[in-house]
Amino acid sequence: GRKSLRQRTVDELKHYYHGLRLLWTDTKVAARMVWRLLHGQVLTRRDRRRLLRTCADLFRLVPFLVFVIVPFMEFLLPVFLKLFPEMLPSTFETESKK
């Protein structure tokens, strides 16, 4: 059946918490990759793609945080996601959104 409002809110908060944790982990890995690059090592194709994805996610996080910080602006988030579907960082996407 249908979940209660409280349960949907808790599920949504868990989703964003896990998304932030994944983004933090990706950022730490990307920092190590940049360190390796600065010391003359060559990245594999897979590492390079991961580094680019993480950098893009960090740039997408800035407009996303505006929606979280400004009061009542989170109600406009679905509208902006319809207009700009690639606005959310990749770690915040659900399987159904992919």
NUDOBA-254288 format. One record per residue (C-alpha): x, y, z; residue in one letter. Coordinates in Angstrom, 3 decimals. Layout:
% NUDOBA-254288
        X        Y        Z r
        X        Y        Z A
...
//
This chain:
% NUDOBA-254288
        X        Y        Z r
    0.000    0.000    0.000 G
    0.778    3.604    0.352 R
    3.360    4.842    2.844 K
    2.563    7.467    5.438 S
    3.894   11.006    5.066 L
    6.305   10.408    7.927 R
    7.705    7.250    6.321 Q
    8.094    8.944    2.916 R
    9.925   11.846    4.587 T
   12.256    9.481    6.434 V
   12.939    7.551    3.209 D
   13.708   10.776    1.338 E
   16.072   11.975    4.074 L
   17.870    8.614    4.030 K
   18.196    8.869    0.257 H
   19.867   12.288    0.470 Y
   22.075   11.186    3.366 Y
   23.338    8.199    1.391 H
   23.808   10.400   -1.687 G
   25.971   12.824    0.291 L
   28.024    9.957    1.725 R
   28.617    8.546   -1.750 L
   29.584   11.975   -3.050 L
   32.025   12.407   -0.152 W
   33.592    9.030   -0.889 T
   33.868    9.851   -4.606 D
   35.455   13.194   -3.741 T
   38.103   11.533   -1.568 K
   38.924    9.058   -4.340 V
   39.063   11.876   -6.912 A
   41.456   13.836   -4.681 A
   43.783   10.824   -4.593 R
   43.584   10.614   -8.388 M
   44.501   14.281   -8.735 V
   47.408   13.704   -6.349 W
   48.600   10.843   -8.549 R
   48.258   13.028  -11.648 L
   50.294   15.802  -10.040 L
   53.059   13.313   -9.288 H
   53.333   12.171  -12.893 G
   51.291    8.988  -12.881 Q
   48.895    8.211  -15.720 V
   45.229    7.494  -15.035 L
   43.373    4.657  -16.661 T
   40.356    5.379  -18.815 R
   38.070    4.235  -16.012 R
   39.796    6.502  -13.465 D
   39.616    9.448  -15.830 R
   35.876    8.937  -16.371 R
   35.311    8.664  -12.609 R
   37.304   11.839  -11.987 L
   35.299   13.764  -14.596 L
   31.996   12.465  -13.213 R
   32.965   13.469   -9.674 T
   34.026   16.951  -10.756 C
   30.749   17.390  -12.643 A
   28.838   16.203   -9.558 D
   30.598   18.770   -7.375 L
   29.622   21.552   -9.785 F
   26.022   20.286   -9.848 R
   25.927   20.268   -6.062 L
   26.098   24.082   -5.834 V
   22.661   24.818   -7.374 P
   21.223   21.803   -5.551 F
   22.368   23.218   -2.184 L
   20.520   26.457   -2.917 V
   17.279   24.464   -2.914 F
   18.178   22.861    0.394 V
   19.347   26.036    2.161 I
   16.671   28.548    1.069 V
   13.449   27.998    3.064 P
   10.492   26.547    1.123 F
   12.488   26.435   -2.117 M
   12.577   22.642   -1.961 E
    8.984   22.724   -3.184 F
   10.305   24.089   -6.505 L
   12.885   21.323   -6.867 L
   10.577   18.996   -8.864 P
    9.833   21.827  -11.300 V
   13.526   22.527  -11.856 F
   14.250   18.818  -12.215 L
   11.667   18.657  -14.999 K
   13.289   21.640  -16.733 L
   16.895   20.542  -16.067 F
   16.947   16.748  -15.641 P
   20.752   16.563  -15.250 E
   20.799   19.027  -12.344 M
   21.152   16.445   -9.564 L
   24.548   14.906   -8.858 P
   24.786   11.296  -10.009 S
   24.984    9.982   -6.447 T
   21.472   11.316   -5.764 F
   19.803    9.445   -8.641 E
   17.561    6.525   -7.880 T
   17.305    3.421  -10.047 E
   13.941    4.607  -11.368 S
   15.416    7.995  -12.385 K
   18.255    6.353  -14.335 K
//
